[in-house]
Amino acid sequence: MKYTVLSLFPDIVDAFMQSSIMAKAIERGFVAYQAVNIRNFAFDKHKTCDDAPYGGGAGMLMLPEPLGCALESVGVRNRFETRRLSGKMGGTEAADSACPVDTRCPPKKKVIYLTPSGKSFTQALAKEFATEQEELVLLCGRYEGIDQRIIDAYVDEEVSVGDYVLSSGEVAALAVIDATYRLIERVISPLSLEEESFGNGLLEYPQWTRPEKYGTLTVPDILLSGHHENIRRFRLRKRVEKTLSFRPDLIRKGLEEHLFDAETCKIIDAIAETITDI
């Protein structure tokens, strides 16, 4: 998987990519990345990348020209220009452009614009990106966002990492990267992914480690018993309890979509008798 991040502040991306498990994944060749500085494609000596929006309003908007050139430099094509060219002499004529364009055959890539008004980023979407794409091109907005024409011409999906507003599109892009790269084969042990939150419609169970006693709090005896089946049942019940408490919407969805096996449904029914908010 390759991540190409278009940003006004590529150092933020570099710092993340050079740390922890991500750095190891890059070193082992499972992940590659490119941080592209949008300012390098500005047309004036001041490297201007924003201007006031038409129609008035607070804040500034990112200019379309630097964004378009930055996208084309990494092999993304303007879908409207492609249509226009395809109607000319069998598509043999090339368009005049001031943008440096990577003319190599582009890999299977998806252009994602990070924005609060996009579709919700979920674990299911992270899995889709990680398994179905060879490259994610992540466009990081700033200020009040980007010119709509860039979205219309280049963007495949608009994605939001939550129902809140960030000043930095880089933060949202790194959230998408972090959620997807760990799902790439061989980056993390498959066993570590099996019972994570949102797997099988439930949140992850609480966990404990050494020491056995911390102040007046102790590790549940069942986890010290060595009885694997009892531990499995204990953890499943804790997953159900936590999901019912924090995210009852996930329980409702799981029941509607028949995500749960008979054992899990039985636990849900038993706990739900004392809970009304499901």
ChimeraX attribute file (.defattr): number of C-alpha atoms within 10 A of each C-alpha:
attribute: neighborCount
match mode: 1-to-1
recipient: residues
	/A:1	21
	/A:2	19
	/A:3	19
	/A:4	21
	/A:5	28
	/A:6	27
	/A:7	25
	/A:8	21
	/A:9	18
	/A:10	17
	/A:11	14
	/A:12	14
	/A:13	21
	/A:14	14
	/A:15	10
	/A:16	14
	/A:17	23
	/A:18	14
	/A:19	10
	/A:20	9
	/A:21	15
	/A:22	20
	/A:23	16
	/A:24	15
	/A:25	20
	/A:26	17
	/A:27	12
	/A:28	12
	/A:29	11
	/A:30	16
	/A:31	20
	/A:32	17
	/A:33	17
	/A:34	16
	/A:35	20
	/A:36	22
	/A:37	18
	/A:38	25
	/A:39	19
	/A:40	14
	/A:41	22
	/A:42	20
	/A:43	13
	/A:44	9
	/A:45	6
	/A:46	8
	/A:47	13
	/A:48	16
	/A:49	23
	/A:50	20
	/A:51	13
	/A:52	14
	/A:53	17
	/A:54	7
	/A:55	5
	/A:56	8
	/A:57	9
	/A:58	9
	/A:59	12
	/A:60	17
	/A:61	20
	/A:62	22
	/A:63	21
	/A:64	18
	/A:65	18
	/A:66	22
	/A:67	25
	/A:68	21
	/A:69	22
	/A:70	25
	/A:71	30
	/A:72	19
	/A:73	17
	/A:74	20
	/A:75	18
	/A:76	23
	/A:77	19
	/A:78	17
	/A:79	12
	/A:80	12
	/A:81	11
	/A:82	14
	/A:83	11
	/A:84	11
	/A:85	15
	/A:86	14
	/A:87	11
	/A:88	11
	/A:89	8
	/A:90	8
	/A:91	12
	/A:92	10
	/A:93	11
	/A:94	10
	/A:95	10
	/A:96	6
	/A:97	9
	/A:98	10
	/A:99	15
	/A:100	14
	/A:101	16
	/A:102	14
	/A:103	11
	/A:104	8
	/A:105	7
	/A:106	12
	/A:107	12
	/A:108	10
	/A:109	20
	/A:110	19
	/A:111	20
	/A:112	23
	/A:113	27
	/A:114	27
	/A:115	27
	/A:116	19
	/A:117	14
	/A:118	16
	/A:119	15
	/A:120	15
	/A:121	18
	/A:122	16
	/A:123	15
	/A:124	11
	/A:125	16
	/A:126	18
	/A:127	16
	/A:128	13
	/A:129	23
	/A:130	21
	/A:131	15
	/A:132	12
	/A:133	14
	/A:134	14
	/A:135	21
	/A:136	21
	/A:137	25
	/A:138	29
	/A:139	29
	/A:140	25
	/A:141	25
	/A:142	22
	/A:143	16
	/A:144	17
	/A:145	21
	/A:146	23
	/A:147	18
	/A:148	13
	/A:149	12
	/A:150	18
	/A:151	18
	/A:152	12
	/A:153	16
	/A:154	21
	/A:155	22
	/A:156	14
	/A:157	15
	/A:158	19
	/A:159	22
	/A:160	23
	/A:161	21
	/A:162	16
	/A:163	10
	/A:164	9
	/A:165	13
	/A:166	16
	/A:167	12
	/A:168	17
	/A:169	26
	/A:170	25
	/A:171	16
	/A:172	26
	/A:173	28
	/A:174	18
	/A:175	13
	/A:176	24
	/A:177	22
	/A:178	16
	/A:179	19
	/A:180	19
	/A:181	24
	/A:182	21
	/A:183	19
	/A:184	18
	/A:185	12
	/A:186	11
	/A:187	18
	/A:188	14
	/A:189	11
	/A:190	13
	/A:191	8
	/A:192	8
	/A:193	12
	/A:194	11
	/A:195	17
	/A:196	15
	/A:197	15
	/A:198	14
	/A:199	14
	/A:200	14
	/A:201	22
	/A:202	26
	/A:203	23
	/A:204	19
	/A:205	18
	/A:206	9
	/A:207	10
	/A:208	10
	/A:209	8
	/A:210	8
	/A:211	9
	/A:212	13
	/A:213	10
	/A:214	9
	/A:215	7
	/A:216	5
	/A:217	8
	/A:218	12
	/A:219	15
	/A:220	12
	/A:221	10
	/A:222	12
	/A:223	17
	/A:224	10
	/A:225	10
	/A:226	10
	/A:227	10
	/A:228	11
	/A:229	9
	/A:230	13
	/A:231	16
	/A:232	12
	/A:233	14
	/A:234	15
	/A:235	18
	/A:236	20
	/A:237	18
	/A:238	19
	/A:239	22
	/A:240	24
	/A:241	20
	/A:242	17
	/A:243	22
	/A:244	22
	/A:245	12
	/A:246	10
	/A:247	15
	/A:248	17
	/A:249	14
	/A:250	18
	/A:251	21
	/A:252	14
	/A:253	12
	/A:254	16
	/A:255	15
	/A:256	10
	/A:257	10
	/A:258	12
	/A:259	16
	/A:260	17
	/A:261	10
	/A:262	10
	/A:263	11
	/A:264	17
	/A:265	17
	/A:266	12
	/A:267	16
	/A:268	19
	/A:269	11
	/A:270	11
	/A:271	14
	/A:272	15
	/A:273	8
	/A:274	8
	/A:275	11
	/A:276	6
	/A:277	9
	/A:278	12
